[in-house]
Amino acid sequence: MNLADQDKELSKIIDREELRQNETLNLVASENHVSRAVREATASSLTNKYAEGYPRKRYYGGTGLVDEVEQLAIDRAKKLFSAEHVNVQPYSGTNPNLAVYFSVMEPGETALAMNLQAGGHLSHGSPMSISGKVFRFAQYGVNLETELLDYDELEKIAKREKPKLIVAGASAYSRLIDYKVFREIADNVGALLLVDMAHIAGLVAAGVIPSPIPYAHFVTSSTHKTLRGPRGGLIICKEEFGETIDKMLFPGIQGGPLENIIAAKAVAFLEASKPEFKTYSLSVLDNAKTLAKELENEGFRLVSGGTDNHLLNIDFGEAGLTGKEAEKLLESVNIIVNREVVPRDKRKPYISSGVRLGTPTLTTRGFSTEETKLVAKLISAVLKNPADEKVQSEAKNSALSLAKKLPFSD
Ligand SMILES: *Cc1c(COP(=O)(O)O)cnc(C)c1O
């Protein structure tokens, strides 16, 4: 029985969500819109199969075919990223980080990662996360003048803290990261290097920004952001750590793998290896630069003054709108973003003084720099005239017609 007949109540909610996705302009930097092929694999009968273990080393019978699925995903990821060892089982982008932490540290030992204010991620040692409860995380940030990573400062902190592990990578940093310098600093203090490329994995796969893989002992990622796969995660490491990492993820941290999701990852890796994906990724970068330039022309202050990747952060300042207000205003005109703490933020993360904007989803719909300029104008008009109903309703109509002009092609 199909979903609509079996469960009308739920099916209607999903239909409304699909309509919402079609009718809004999504600038959430961590989201994307997957292909029909990825969705088909996600919804396939592979969801029925238990497969604890790894290909050819399972704890269940009947696993010959899911072995083929998982091996295909592994082989494709290895080729796509020029990786020595790959684990495709992580349920999300957080679990890979836990697997690395528990592989290289004992509870209470020290790691060094970017703070949340500068754009770090909860799984990089936040006291709210198990990572911060079990391990001691020292933190580095950005230079408050340039809002860029300060490698001299990083080295000083690393020498002082003597971490076992240094974590590079962020959720809201709009600039490129110098992995070579990170590795040199790690080597100098006897630490291992983990690069969390969750946000930028698609750009790395496409080869349009530098890859951390030659420099890092471990690279972790989610698969659903710029990489445009199903919600999930991925661990890449040097061969020497492969066995330890695999055992730490299963049975250490996770249970049985989601082979339907792993199949969908395999599809996404195939898609990401095609020339079209490189064209797409270049366009993601172009659109982000265009959005940044237009917003600056409109008088908004961008953290670090711009972007080298798929995202940018507007800082409204202490006296301006809060991130929460801006998010709500934009949502009311069918433009979806998320609030974001900025480097000098005095407000709590739930309120915050900025918003983060990204171009992966709009670019998937086929937005070029021309449409992106229009989106920047809409965002500007809405945020500058919060009480003007006419401006707001015109913006909503424009957002809706842009969305209808460029629907998602399956
Ligand atoms: C998104 C993200 C993750 C993964 O988050 P999940 O929600 O667990 O998939 C990990 N690290 C960084 C830096 C991220 O931005």
The ligand as an SDF file (V2000), in Angstrom:
LIG
                    3D

 15 15  0  0  0  0  0  0  0  0999 V2000
   27.2630   19.8960    9.6190 C   0  0  0  0  0  0  0  0  0  0  0  0
   28.5510   19.6460   10.3180 C   0  0  0  0  0  0  0  0  0  0  0  0
   28.8150   18.4010   10.9060 C   0  0  0  0  0  0  0  0  0  0  0  0
   27.8450   17.2660   10.9140 C   0  0  0  0  0  0  0  0  0  0  0  0
   26.6630   17.4770   11.5150 O   0  0  0  0  0  0  0  0  0  0  0  0
   25.4840   16.3980   11.5550 P   0  0  0  0  0  0  0  0  0  0  0  0
   24.3210   17.2490   11.8570 O   0  0  0  0  0  0  0  0  0  0  0  0
   25.8100   15.4400   12.6470 O   0  0  0  0  0  0  0  0  0  0  0  0
   25.4180   15.7090   10.2240 O   0  0  0  0  0  0  0  0  0  0  0  0
   30.0710   18.1820   11.4550 C   0  0  0  0  0  0  0  0  0  0  0  0
   31.0050   19.1300   11.4290 N   0  0  0  0  0  0  0  0  0  0  0  0
   30.7920   20.3370   10.8680 C   0  0  0  0  0  0  0  0  0  0  0  0
   31.9040   21.3310   10.8370 C   0  0  0  0  0  0  0  0  0  0  0  0
   29.5550   20.6300   10.3030 C   0  0  0  0  0  0  0  0  0  0  0  0
   29.3410   21.8260    9.7620 O   0  0  0  0  0  0  0  0  0  0  0  0
  1  2  1  0
  2  3  1  0
  2 14  2  0
  3  4  1  0
  3 10  2  0
  4  5  1  0
  5  6  1  0
  6  7  2  0
  6  8  1  0
  6  9  1  0
 10 11  1  0
 11 12  2  0
 12 13  1  0
 12 14  1  0
 14 15  1  0
M  END
$$$$
